[in-house]
Amino acid sequence: MANNNLSLRSLLEKEKLNGINFLDWFRNLRIVLKQERKEYVIEEPVPDEPAANAPRADKDKFKKHLDDMLDVSCLMLATMSPELQKQHEDMNAYNMIQNLKEIYEGQARKESFKPFVLNFNMNEINKTFPQLLGMLRTAESDLKKNGSKSILMVREAKGKKKAKSKGNGKSKPKGKDALKPKKGISKEAK
């Protein structure tokens, strides 16, 4: 079992958290903690210490949480850049994750929507606020399903005329003819 822990922990050691790779680092951290059955430490705040007259099971559960939290906190700090270590060295695992999520998930979300904003601006889309909100929700669900792969759709803006080309006088095909290959289909395309 120790070999499994070491090999999975190597996922985190390959690429330390540096600020731009939060989502990948967090995904790998969750994989490691799930395998070690310590994922609850980053999902639940530290419980209150049981009273002196509390049942032994409650005291043991609390002690296990503290022990697991210490292990996870050290693992997290060991897989961060020195700057992030300095910022988080006095926090427990749960608080570290909450702080990192605040910092980086908003940044990652903003980065994911850049293609949407670019497409919106290029195509001069005129939508009401509710329509725009619907488009953003659709884009968000597509991002969750397909990852961050994106395709930009470019079309001619309404009301704008194309500049006439001063080429060799040959006109370019339009409509369906523009999509047809000129000399057949290559083997690679098939």
C-alpha positions as CSV (number, residue, x, y, z in Angstrom):
1,M,0.0,0.0,0.0
2,A,2.9,2.4,0.7
3,N,4.1,2.0,-2.9
4,N,0.7,3.1,-4.2
5,N,0.8,6.2,-2.0
6,L,4.2,7.1,-3.2
7,S,3.4,6.6,-6.8
8,L,0.2,8.7,-6.6
9,R,1.9,11.4,-4.6
10,S,4.4,11.7,-7.5
11,L,1.6,13.2,-9.5
12,L,1.8,16.2,-7.2
13,E,5.6,16.3,-7.1
14,K,5.9,16.5,-10.9
15,E,4.4,19.9,-11.1
16,K,4.2,22.1,-8.0
17,L,1.4,24.6,-7.6
18,N,2.7,27.9,-9.0
19,G,-0.5,29.9,-9.5
20,I,-1.3,29.2,-13.1
21,N,-1.8,25.5,-12.7
22,F,-4.3,25.4,-9.8
23,L,-7.0,23.4,-11.5
24,D,-4.6,20.6,-12.5
25,W,-2.8,20.6,-9.1
26,F,-6.2,20.5,-7.3
27,R,-7.4,17.6,-9.4
28,N,-4.3,15.7,-8.7
29,L,-4.5,16.5,-5.0
30,R,-8.0,15.2,-4.8
31,I,-7.0,11.9,-6.6
32,V,-4.2,11.4,-4.0
33,L,-6.4,12.2,-1.0
34,K,-9.2,10.0,-2.3
35,Q,-6.9,7.1,-2.6
36,E,-5.5,7.8,1.0
37,R,-9.1,8.3,2.3
38,K,-8.2,11.8,3.5
39,E,-10.2,13.9,1.1
40,Y,-12.7,14.9,3.8
41,V,-9.9,17.0,5.4
42,I,-10.1,19.6,2.6
43,E,-13.9,19.4,2.4
44,E,-14.8,19.8,6.0
45,P,-13.6,22.4,8.5
46,V,-11.9,21.2,11.7
47,P,-14.6,20.0,14.1
48,D,-14.8,21.4,17.6
49,E,-12.8,19.5,20.2
50,P,-15.0,17.1,22.1
51,A,-15.6,17.8,25.8
52,A,-13.5,16.0,28.4
53,N,-16.5,13.8,29.2
54,A,-17.2,12.9,25.5
55,P,-17.3,9.3,24.4
56,R,-13.9,7.8,23.4
57,A,-15.1,7.4,19.8
58,D,-15.7,11.1,19.5
59,K,-12.2,11.9,20.9
60,D,-10.6,9.3,18.5
61,K,-12.4,10.8,15.5
62,F,-11.3,14.3,16.4
63,K,-7.7,13.1,16.9
64,K,-7.8,11.3,13.5
65,H,-9.0,14.4,11.8
66,L,-6.2,16.4,13.3
67,D,-3.6,13.8,12.3
68,D,-4.9,13.6,8.8
69,M,-5.1,17.4,8.5
70,L,-1.4,17.6,9.5
71,D,-0.5,15.0,6.8
72,V,-2.5,16.8,4.1
73,S,-1.3,20.2,5.1
74,C,2.3,19.1,4.9
75,L,1.7,17.4,1.5
76,M,0.0,20.5,0.1
77,L,2.8,22.8,1.3
78,A,5.5,20.5,-0.1
79,T,3.9,20.7,-3.5
80,M,3.6,24.5,-3.7
81,S,6.1,27.1,-5.0
82,P,8.1,28.8,-2.2
83,E,6.0,32.0,-2.5
84,L,2.7,30.1,-1.9
85,Q,4.3,28.1,0.9
86,K,5.1,31.3,2.7
87,Q,1.5,32.5,2.3
88,H,0.0,29.3,3.6
89,E,2.4,27.8,6.1
90,D,0.3,28.9,9.1
91,M,-3.0,27.5,7.7
92,N,-4.6,24.1,8.0
93,A,-5.5,22.1,4.9
94,Y,-9.1,23.2,4.8
95,N,-8.3,26.8,5.1
96,M,-5.5,26.5,2.5
97,I,-7.9,25.1,0.0
98,Q,-10.5,27.7,0.7
99,N,-8.0,30.5,0.2
100,L,-6.5,28.9,-3.0
101,K,-10.0,28.5,-4.4
102,E,-10.8,32.2,-3.8
103,I,-7.6,33.2,-5.5
104,Y,-7.4,30.9,-8.5
105,E,-10.8,29.5,-9.4
106,G,-12.0,33.0,-10.3
107,Q,-8.9,33.5,-12.4
108,A,-9.4,30.1,-14.1
109,R,-13.1,30.9,-14.7
110,K,-12.2,34.2,-16.3
111,E,-9.5,32.6,-18.5
112,S,-12.1,29.9,-19.7
113,F,-14.5,32.6,-20.9
114,K,-11.9,34.5,-23.0
115,P,-12.9,32.7,-26.2
116,F,-16.6,33.5,-25.5
117,V,-15.9,37.2,-25.0
118,L,-13.7,37.3,-28.1
119,N,-16.4,35.6,-30.3
120,F,-19.0,38.0,-28.8
121,N,-16.9,41.1,-29.6
122,M,-15.9,39.9,-33.1
123,N,-19.4,39.1,-34.2
124,E,-20.9,42.3,-32.7
125,I,-23.7,40.3,-31.2
126,N,-26.7,42.3,-29.9
127,K,-28.5,40.5,-27.1
128,T,-30.6,41.5,-24.2
129,F,-29.2,40.9,-20.7
130,P,-31.3,37.7,-20.2
131,Q,-30.3,36.4,-23.6
132,L,-26.6,37.1,-22.9
133,L,-26.9,35.3,-19.5
134,G,-28.4,32.3,-21.3
135,M,-25.5,32.3,-23.7
136,L,-23.0,32.4,-20.9
137,R,-24.7,29.5,-19.1
138,T,-24.6,27.5,-22.2
139,A,-21.0,28.3,-22.7
140,E,-20.2,27.4,-19.1
141,S,-22.0,24.0,-19.4
142,D,-20.1,23.4,-22.7
143,L,-16.8,24.2,-21.0
144,K,-17.6,21.7,-18.2
145,K,-18.5,19.0,-20.7
146,N,-15.7,19.6,-23.2
147,G,-12.9,21.1,-21.1
148,S,-11.4,24.3,-22.3
149,K,-11.3,23.4,-26.0
150,S,-12.8,26.2,-27.9
151,I,-13.6,27.1,-31.5
152,L,-14.1,30.7,-32.6
153,M,-16.7,31.4,-35.2
154,V,-16.0,34.4,-37.3
155,R,-18.5,35.9,-39.6
156,E,-18.9,39.2,-41.5
157,A,-20.5,41.9,-39.4
158,K,-23.9,43.1,-40.5
159,G,-24.0,46.4,-42.4
160,K,-20.3,46.4,-43.2
161,K,-19.0,46.2,-46.7
162,K,-16.0,44.2,-47.7
163,A,-13.1,46.0,-49.2
164,K,-12.7,45.2,-52.8
165,S,-9.5,43.2,-53.5
166,K,-7.0,44.6,-55.9
167,G,-5.8,41.1,-56.9
168,N,-5.5,39.5,-60.3
169,G,-9.1,40.1,-61.2
170,K,-10.2,36.5,-60.5
171,S,-13.1,36.3,-58.2
172,K,-13.2,33.8,-55.3
173,P,-16.0,31.3,-55.2
174,K,-18.9,32.1,-52.9
175,G,-21.5,30.0,-51.0
176,K,-21.4,26.3,-51.4
177,D,-18.7,26.4,-54.1
178,A,-16.3,28.0,-51.7
179,L,-16.4,24.8,-49.6
180,K,-15.7,22.4,-52.4
181,P,-12.2,21.2,-52.9
182,K,-10.5,22.4,-56.1
183,K,-8.6,19.3,-57.0
184,G,-10.3,16.4,-55.2
185,I,-9.7,15.1,-51.7
186,S,-6.2,14.1,-50.5
187,K,-5.5,10.8,-48.9
188,E,-4.9,12.6,-45.6
189,A,-8.3,14.3,-45.7
190,K,-10.1,11.0,-46.2
